[in-house]
Amino acid sequence: MGTLTLTDSDQKRSDTLTRLKSGELSGVRAAQLLGLSVRQVRRLAASFAISGLTSIPHGNRGKQPHNVLDPDVVVRILSLAGEGGPYHGFNVCHTQELLGERDGITIGRSTLHKLLHPKEILPVKTKPKSVVHRMRRLREAASGIMVQVDGSPHDWLEGRAAKFCLMGAIDDATGEVVHGHCRPNEDAHGYLFMFRDIAVTHGLPVSYYHDKHTILRSPKKATIEDDRAGLKPMSHVQRVLFDLGVTSIPANSPQAKGRIERLWKTFQDRLVKEMRLADIGSIEQANAFLPDFIKRYNAQFSHEAASLAPAWRPLEADCDLDYSFSMQDPRTVKADHTVSVDGKTLQIRAKSRSRSLVGQIITVRVNPENKLSLYDGKRRLEYSEIVAAAPKQKEVKIPKVVSDCPKNKPERSAGQRGFLFARV
């Protein structure tokens, strides 16, 4: 027979059941002593009468739990997510997802947290000294009513390349990332590229919600003439949104557009580490990596809007993207049907115009790829650049230097060169 070890509580239970069996205690009194119900005491007494002391310990005592982690799996997880591993520094939820997707390891979040942070002491959160009370703004009811846009300059490649800016947009109703691309800096061309891509893939939203960057909101004040004409100063990008009929809403604080601010916080954690895993080393590689990452992000974190009817407005079938999504500047046509742009002279071709444009104002439009186009109203004008011939350089004749010194005249006779010899 094997050795049976009883704890103090097991011995108390054994003594109580023995006294119950001998009649010293009633079932109600035994239940009170053991802290159990009368029904449970009857069940224990029946087992004790059949198996004796072996029925006292729990049947699972000494057995290995069925859900215990295999030691080899633990070693593998620690090699992947521990110090020096590819997942080192990832948060627990992100590590759990990558272990399941890339390595086929299924593990609970709390179990993984205990494994990676066995003695972690969470910091005590202190209440901020000054609390600004804000009112929560509910999500918009339908997709396409409001899209939050912003740019995030950050060391996205952790020093493997120069810092660049990630420009993105998120739908307020669904939390879906509708655009993302990397650029060296946050600039007007980047916003025009983003608005054009969103319009082509989703449509035109009702409004864009953004910060007060001068790219998106002109800092100039209206003049007296502007007030009289009912005009207000606009930036190039602001003018594009106005012409498209899209409302531009500037936020008064970062918290007001908190949805995209929280998106940057998530991307600066997850995207940075996944690009490290993929060995991304340039802005071009980052742009190629983004579409798949955004697709997986939307599948996990986006949700349906309260209203299933989207508010996106599709582009017209004959929409000229170079006209609608470009920066514009007015130019006056000269008498020879030429205009000057950035030091270049552009000749408007006669076949592309339906009237004389001499003295008329046309618009020069530059799309996000820096392609230049000329328009008379909405009519595109063909042009060619006039390359001025380089001025012909005159040949400069170098005069021959003639010296009167007799030393430089070897053709003289020996008698004439007598001064070279000293008299004896």
ZAMARGU-4260 file (C-alpha; in steps of 0.2 Angstrom, whole numbers, plus 5000, padded with zeros to 4 digits):
<rodrens>
0) 5000/5000/5000 | 5005/5018/4997 | 5007/5032/5009 | 4993/5043/5012 | 4996/5061/5018
5) 4983/5071/5026 | 4983/5089/5029 | 4976/5097/5045 | 4959/5100/5036 | 4959/5082/5030
10) 4962/5076/5047 | 4948/5087/5054 | 4936/5081/5040 | 4941/5063/5044 | 4938/5065/5063
15) 4921/5073/5060 | 4915/5060/5048 | 4921/5046/5060 | 4910/5054/5074 | 4896/5056/5062
20) 4897/5038/5058 | 4897/5032/5076 | 4882/5043/5080 | 4891/5056/5091 | 4886/5070/5079
25) 4871/5074/5069 | 4871/5078/5051 | 4867/5096/5054 | 4881/5098/5067 | 4894/5090/5056
30) 4889/5102/5042 | 4891/5116/5054 | 4909/5110/5059 | 4914/5107/5041 | 4907/5123/5034
35) 4897/5113/5021 | 4879/5109/5017 | 4870/5094/5024 | 4869/5087/5007 | 4888/5088/5004
40) 4891/5080/5021 | 4879/5065/5017 | 4889/5063/5000 | 4906/5063/5010 | 4899/5051/5023
45) 4894/5039/5010 | 4911/5039/5001 | 4920/5038/5018 | 4909/5023/5022 | 4915/5014/5006
50) 4933/5020/5004 | 4938/5025/5021 | 4953/5038/5023 | 4957/5037/5004 | 4941/5047/5000
55) 4946/5062/5011 | 4959/5070/4999 | 4953/5077/4983 | 4955/5065/4968 | 4966/5078/4958
60) 4979/5080/4972 | 4996/5076/4966 | 4991/5075/4947 | 4997/5086/4934 | 4984/5099/4928
65) 4978/5095/4910 | 4981/5113/4905 | 4999/5114/4911 | 5011/5121/4898 | 5023/5109/4890
70) 5041/5114/4897 | 5047/5114/4879 | 5034/5127/4874 | 5039/5138/4889 | 5057/5137/4883
75) 5052/5142/4865 | 5041/5156/4871 | 5055/5163/4882 | 5067/5162/4868 | 5055/5171/4856
80) 5049/5185/4868 | 5063/5185/4881 | 5079/5195/4881 | 5086/5195/4864 | 5071/5187/4856
85) 5062/5194/4840 | 5047/5198/4851 | 5057/5206/4865 | 5048/5222/4870 | 5031/5218/4862
90) 5016/5220/4873 | 5007/5205/4880 | 4992/5205/4868 | 5003/5208/4853 | 5015/5194/4858
95) 5000/5183/4860 | 4994/5187/4843 | 5010/5184/4834 | 5014/5168/4843 | 4997/5161/4836
100) 4999/5168/4819 | 5018/5165/4815 | 5023/5151/4827 | 5007/5141/4830 | 5008/5143/4849
105) 4991/5145/4857 | 4992/5153/4875 | 4980/5163/4886 | 4984/5181/4889 | 4985/5180/4908
110) 4996/5165/4907 | 5008/5173/4895 | 5008/5189/4906 | 5013/5178/4921 | 5026/5169/4911
115) 5035/5185/4904 | 5032/5196/4919 | 5033/5184/4934 | 5037/5198/4947 | 5031/5213/4939
120) 5025/5227/4951 | 5013/5239/4942 | 5016/5257/4945 | 5004/5267/4956 | 4994/5279/4945
125) 4994/5296/4953 | 4980/5308/4950 | 4985/5323/4939 | 4986/5339/4948 | 4975/5348/4936
130) 4961/5339/4927 | 4952/5347/4912 | 4934/5341/4912 | 4929/5336/4895 | 4913/5330/4888
135) 4913/5313/4878 | 4908/5315/4860 | 4899/5299/4853 | 4905/5291/4837 | 4896/5297/4821
140) 4882/5286/4816 | 4887/5281/4799 | 4904/5278/4790 | 4909/5293/4779 | 4902/5306/4790
145) 4918/5311/4798 | 4936/5306/4794 | 4950/5311/4806 | 4967/5314/4797 | 4984/5318/4804
150) 5003/5316/4801 | 5014/5308/4814 | 5033/5311/4813 | 5042/5297/4822 | 5057/5286/4822
155) 5047/5272/4814 | 5062/5262/4809 | 5071/5263/4825 | 5087/5271/4818 | 5088/5260/4803
160) 5084/5274/4792 | 5080/5293/4793 | 5065/5298/4803 | 5049/5301/4792 | 5031/5305/4794
165) 5017/5293/4793 | 5001/5301/4787 | 4984/5292/4790 | 4966/5294/4791 | 4953/5284/4802
170) 4934/5284/4800 | 4926/5290/4816 | 4911/5279/4815 | 4919/5262/4812 | 4937/5265/4818
175) 4943/5258/4801 | 4960/5265/4795 | 4955/5271/4777 | 4973/5277/4772 | 4991/5276/4777
180) 5007/5281/4768 | 5024/5287/4773 | 5033/5303/4767 | 5049/5312/4772 | 5039/5326/4780
185) 5021/5331/4783 | 5017/5342/4768 | 5003/5348/4757 | 5007/5335/4743 | 5005/5321/4756
190) 4988/5327/4761 | 4982/5329/4743 | 4988/5312/4739 | 4979/5305/4755 | 4963/5314/4750
195) 4964/5308/4732 | 4967/5290/4737 | 4952/5290/4750 | 4941/5298/4736 | 4946/5284/4724
200) 4944/5269/4736 | 4930/5275/4747 | 4923/5291/4740 | 4921/5309/4747 | 4917/5310/4766
205) 4905/5323/4773 | 4919/5331/4783 | 4938/5330/4788 | 4943/5333/4806 | 4961/5339/4808
210) 4972/5350/4819 | 4976/5368/4815 | 4992/5365/4805 | 4994/5379/4792 | 4994/5366/4778
215) 4976/5363/4782 | 4970/5380/4788 | 4977/5397/4783 | 4984/5408/4797 | 4980/5424/4787
220) 4966/5436/4792 | 4954/5442/4779 | 4957/5459/4772 | 4944/5473/4770 | 4942/5468/4752
225) 4939/5449/4756 | 4926/5454/4769 | 4917/5464/4756 | 4917/5450/4744 | 4913/5437/4757
230) 4929/5428/4755 | 4941/5421/4768 | 4960/5416/4766 | 4962/5398/4762 | 4977/5387/4761
235) 4980/5376/4745 | 4973/5360/4753 | 4959/5370/4761 | 4954/5377/4744 | 4954/5359/4737
240) 4942/5353/4751 | 4931/5368/4748 | 4929/5365/4730 | 4925/5347/4733 | 4911/5351/4745
245) 4920/5343/4760 | 4918/5352/4776 | 4935/5355/4785 | 4934/5355/4804 | 4949/5361/4814
250) 4951/5353/4831 | 4954/5365/4846 | 4965/5351/4856 | 4973/5334/4853 | 4960/5326/4864
255) 4946/5332/4852 | 4953/5321/4839 | 4958/5307/4851 | 4953/5293/4839 | 4968/5296/4828
260) 4979/5301/4842 | 4976/5284/4850 | 4979/5276/4833 | 4997/5284/4832 | 5000/5277/4850
265) 4995/5259/4844 | 5005/5261/4828 | 5020/5267/4837 | 5020/5251/4847 | 5014/5238/4835
270) 5019/5244/4818 | 5037/5249/4824 | 5040/5231/4830 | 5032/5222/4816 | 5043/5232/4804
275) 5058/5227/4814 | 5052/5209/4812 | 5050/5211/4793 | 5068/5219/4792 | 5061/5235/4784
280) 5075/5247/4781 | 5068/5261/4770 | 5053/5272/4767 | 5049/5263/4751 | 5049/5246/4760
285) 5038/5254/4774 | 5025/5259/4761 | 5025/5242/4753 | 5022/5234/4771 | 5008/5246/4776
290) 4993/5239/4766 | 4994/5222/4773 | 4997/5228/4791 | 4982/5240/4789 | 4971/5226/4783
295) 4975/5215/4798 | 4973/5230/4810 | 4955/5234/4802 | 4950/5215/4803 | 4954/5215/4822
300) 4950/5232/4828 | 4937/5240/4817 | 4918/5237/4820 | 4901/5241/4811 | 4893/5258/4812
305) 4877/5261/4821 | 4869/5265/4804 | 4873/5253/4790 | 4870/5266/4776 | 4887/5274/4773
310) 4888/5292/4769 | 4902/5292/4757 | 4899/5302/4741 | 4906/5294/4725 | 4917/5303/4713
315) 4909/5308/4696 | 4913/5296/4682 | 4922/5309/4672 | 4931/5317/4687 | 4948/5324/4682
320) 4959/5320/4697 | 4973/5332/4691 | 4961/5346/4692 | 4952/5341/4708 | 4967/5336/4719
325) 4980/5348/4715 | 4987/5365/4721 | 4982/5379/4710 | 4990/5396/4706 | 4983/5409/4694
330) 4993/5415/4679 | 4990/5429/4666 | 4993/5424/4648 | 5005/5434/4638 | 5003/5441/4621
335) 5012/5426/4613 | 5001/5414/4623 | 5015/5409/4635 | 5015/5409/4654 | 5029/5409/4666
340) 5030/5396/4680 | 5045/5394/4692 | 5057/5402/4680 | 5050/5391/4665 | 5041/5398/4650
345) 5027/5387/4644 | 5019/5389/4627 | 5000/5385/4626 | 4997/5375/4610 | 4983/5382/4599
350) 4974/5366/4596 | 4970/5364/4614 | 4962/5381/4617 | 4945/5386/4610 | 4948/5405/4611
355) 4961/5418/4612 | 4968/5418/4630 | 4979/5434/4628 | 4977/5444/4644 | 4966/5430/4652
360) 4969/5422/4669 | 4972/5403/4668 | 4976/5391/4683 | 4992/5382/4685 | 4989/5366/4695
365) 5002/5354/4702 | 4996/5337/4708 | 5004/5326/4722 | 5017/5319/4710 | 5022/5337/4705
370) 5015/5335/4688 | 5011/5352/4681 | 4995/5356/4671 | 4987/5371/4664 | 4968/5374/4664
375) 4956/5387/4656 | 4942/5385/4668 | 4940/5366/4668 | 4947/5364/4651 | 4965/5356/4651
380) 4977/5365/4640 | 4991/5357/4631 | 5008/5366/4632 | 5027/5364/4628 | 5041/5371/4637
385) 5052/5384/4628 | 5070/5380/4631 | 5080/5396/4628 | 5096/5394/4618 | 5112/5396/4627
390) 5121/5413/4623 | 5135/5410/4611 | 5152/5414/4619 | 5164/5426/4610 | 5181/5419/4607
395) 5194/5429/4617 | 5211/5432/4609 | 5226/5432/4620 | 5238/5445/4615 | 5256/5439/4612
400) 5268/5446/4624 | 5284/5453/4616 | 5299/5458/4627 | 5312/5471/4622 | 5325/5462/4633
405) 5340/5457/4622 | 5341/5441/4633 | 5325/5435/4626 | 5331/5437/4608 | 5342/5422/4603
410) 5342/5426/4585 | 5354/5441/4587 | 5372/5438/4581 | 5386/5433/4592 | 5393/5451/4592
415) 5376/5458/4598 | 5377/5445/4612 | 5394/5451/4618 | 5387/5458/4633 | 5385/5441/4640
420) 5404/5439/4641 | 5415/5448/4654 | 5430/5457/4648 | 5447/5451/4653
</rodrens>
